[in-house]
Amino acid sequence: MTKPNKIFASLVGVIAIAFTTHYFFVTHIEENDREVASFGERNSVEQIKWEHNLARDLAAGKVKTQLPSQVSWQDVFVYEFLRGQYNISLKQGQIEKITLQDQHEGFAIDINQFMKDYGSKMKTYSKFEVKNVDAKQDIVELLDASGHDAGAFLFNRNDQGRVTEIVVQ
């Protein structure tokens, strides 16, 4: 093989490797990247570090952004209804548990308003029945259209009647 042919073959090899690397690795990373203000656990060290780095890059003008024109129901739920006082645990993209953060006192949640505004966004059901177990716990039984069990919400309260935990079953 002559010297020009070796150079051409090397150049083609480098381009092929660069294309393959980009196609298999970079596009895969972009598909799985976390979006800003995602709905999920907020106290993970990795997520907090990622958000700080993103904020630094945004401030420096290194990153271009697109802001949504509407606020999602999840953001309204977490920051307006729950007032940012609760952590939300997800399982397979569905809300599993809402737990009061240690530094907050919580507040009394109107169960009927909660179910009206957010219940159907978390679980599929036709109607619900609120059962007061005692001063520290309320159970909301969910029923489907035929009257069968479709799940439940458990509202656990502290001594002051403030909600400390909501478990979705």
C-alpha positions as CSV (number, residue, x, y, z in Angstrom):
1,M,0.0,0.0,0.0
2,T,1.4,3.4,-1.0
3,K,1.8,6.2,1.5
4,P,-1.2,8.3,0.1
5,N,-3.4,5.2,0.3
6,K,-2.4,4.6,4.0
7,I,-3.2,8.2,4.9
8,F,-6.6,8.0,3.1
9,A,-7.4,4.7,4.9
10,S,-6.3,6.1,8.3
11,L,-8.5,9.2,7.7
12,V,-11.5,7.0,6.7
13,G,-10.9,4.9,9.9
14,V,-10.8,7.9,12.2
15,I,-14.0,9.3,10.6
16,A,-15.8,5.9,11.0
17,I,-14.8,5.6,14.6
18,A,-15.9,9.2,15.3
19,F,-19.3,8.6,13.7
20,T,-19.8,5.3,15.5
21,T,-18.8,6.8,18.9
22,H,-21.2,9.7,18.4
23,Y,-24.0,7.5,17.1
24,F,-23.9,4.9,19.9
25,F,-22.8,6.9,22.9
26,V,-23.6,10.6,22.6
27,T,-27.1,10.1,21.2
28,H,-27.8,7.5,23.9
29,I,-26.7,9.9,26.7
30,E,-28.9,12.7,25.2
31,E,-32.0,10.5,25.3
32,N,-31.5,9.6,28.9
33,D,-30.5,13.0,30.2
34,R,-32.5,14.5,33.1
35,E,-34.6,17.5,32.3
36,V,-34.6,20.6,34.4
37,A,-37.1,20.7,37.2
38,S,-38.0,17.0,36.8
39,F,-40.6,15.5,39.0
40,G,-38.8,13.2,41.4
41,E,-36.7,12.9,44.5
42,R,-35.0,16.2,45.3
43,N,-32.5,15.2,48.0
44,S,-30.1,13.1,46.0
45,V,-26.6,14.4,46.2
46,E,-26.0,13.6,42.5
47,Q,-29.1,15.5,41.4
48,I,-28.3,18.5,43.6
49,K,-24.7,18.6,42.2
50,W,-26.1,18.3,38.7
51,E,-28.5,21.2,39.3
52,H,-25.8,23.4,40.7
53,N,-23.5,22.7,37.7
54,L,-26.4,23.4,35.4
55,A,-27.2,26.7,37.2
56,R,-23.5,27.7,36.9
57,D,-23.5,26.9,33.2
58,L,-26.7,28.8,32.6
59,A,-25.4,31.8,34.4
60,A,-22.2,31.7,32.4
61,G,-24.2,31.4,29.1
62,K,-22.7,28.1,28.2
63,V,-26.1,26.3,27.9
64,K,-29.1,27.3,25.7
65,T,-32.5,26.7,27.3
66,Q,-36.1,26.5,26.3
67,L,-38.6,27.4,28.9
68,P,-42.1,25.8,29.0
69,S,-45.0,28.1,28.3
70,Q,-47.1,26.3,30.9
71,V,-46.4,25.0,34.4
72,S,-46.9,21.3,34.8
73,W,-49.4,19.9,37.3
74,Q,-46.5,18.2,39.1
75,D,-44.9,21.6,39.8
76,V,-48.2,23.1,40.9
77,F,-48.7,20.0,43.2
78,V,-45.2,20.1,44.7
79,Y,-44.6,23.8,45.1
80,E,-48.1,25.2,45.4
81,F,-50.3,22.6,47.0
82,L,-47.6,20.9,49.1
83,R,-45.8,24.2,49.5
84,G,-42.4,22.5,48.9
85,Q,-42.5,20.9,52.3
86,Y,-42.7,17.3,51.2
87,N,-40.5,14.8,49.4
88,I,-42.0,12.6,46.7
89,S,-40.9,9.0,46.2
90,L,-41.5,7.5,42.7
91,K,-41.7,3.9,41.7
92,Q,-41.7,3.2,37.9
93,G,-42.7,6.9,37.3
94,Q,-45.7,6.8,39.6
95,I,-46.0,8.5,43.0
96,E,-45.6,5.9,45.7
97,K,-45.1,8.1,48.8
98,I,-45.2,11.7,49.9
99,T,-43.2,12.4,53.1
100,L,-42.8,15.5,55.1
101,Q,-39.3,17.0,55.1
102,D,-37.6,17.0,58.5
103,Q,-37.3,20.8,58.8
104,H,-41.0,21.5,58.1
105,E,-44.1,21.2,60.2
106,G,-46.5,20.3,57.5
107,F,-50.1,21.4,57.3
108,A,-53.6,20.1,57.4
109,I,-54.7,18.8,54.0
110,D,-58.3,18.9,53.0
111,I,-58.7,15.3,51.7
112,N,-61.6,16.1,49.4
113,Q,-59.8,19.0,47.8
114,F,-56.7,16.9,47.4
115,M,-58.7,14.1,45.7
116,K,-60.5,16.5,43.4
117,D,-57.3,18.3,42.3
118,Y,-54.7,15.5,42.2
119,G,-56.1,12.1,43.1
120,S,-57.1,11.2,39.5
121,K,-53.7,12.3,38.2
122,M,-52.0,9.7,40.5
123,K,-54.4,6.8,40.3
124,T,-57.2,5.7,38.0
125,Y,-60.6,5.4,39.7
126,S,-64.2,6.4,39.4
127,K,-65.1,7.3,42.9
128,F,-63.6,7.4,46.4
129,E,-64.7,7.0,50.0
130,V,-62.9,8.7,52.9
131,K,-62.7,6.6,56.0
132,N,-61.4,8.2,59.2
133,V,-59.5,5.5,61.1
134,D,-58.5,7.7,64.0
135,A,-57.0,11.2,64.6
136,K,-53.7,10.1,63.1
137,Q,-54.8,8.3,59.9
138,D,-57.4,8.7,57.2
139,I,-57.8,6.1,54.4
140,V,-59.3,7.0,51.0
141,E,-60.5,3.9,49.3
142,L,-60.6,4.1,45.5
143,L,-63.3,2.3,43.5
144,D,-63.5,1.6,39.8
145,A,-66.7,2.0,37.7
146,S,-68.0,-1.4,38.8
147,G,-67.4,-0.7,42.5
148,H,-64.3,-2.9,42.9
149,D,-61.2,-1.9,44.7
150,A,-58.9,0.3,42.6
151,G,-56.3,1.3,45.3
152,A,-56.1,3.6,48.3
153,F,-54.5,6.7,49.7
154,L,-53.3,6.6,53.3
155,F,-53.0,10.0,55.0
156,N,-50.9,9.8,58.2
157,R,-51.0,12.8,60.6
158,N,-49.0,14.0,63.6
159,D,-50.4,15.0,67.0
160,Q,-51.3,18.5,65.7
161,G,-53.3,17.0,62.8
162,R,-50.8,17.9,60.1
163,V,-50.1,15.4,57.3
164,T,-46.7,13.8,57.7
165,E,-47.1,11.2,55.0
166,I,-49.3,10.2,52.1
167,V,-48.9,6.6,50.9
168,V,-50.4,5.6,47.5
169,Q,-51.4,2.0,47.2
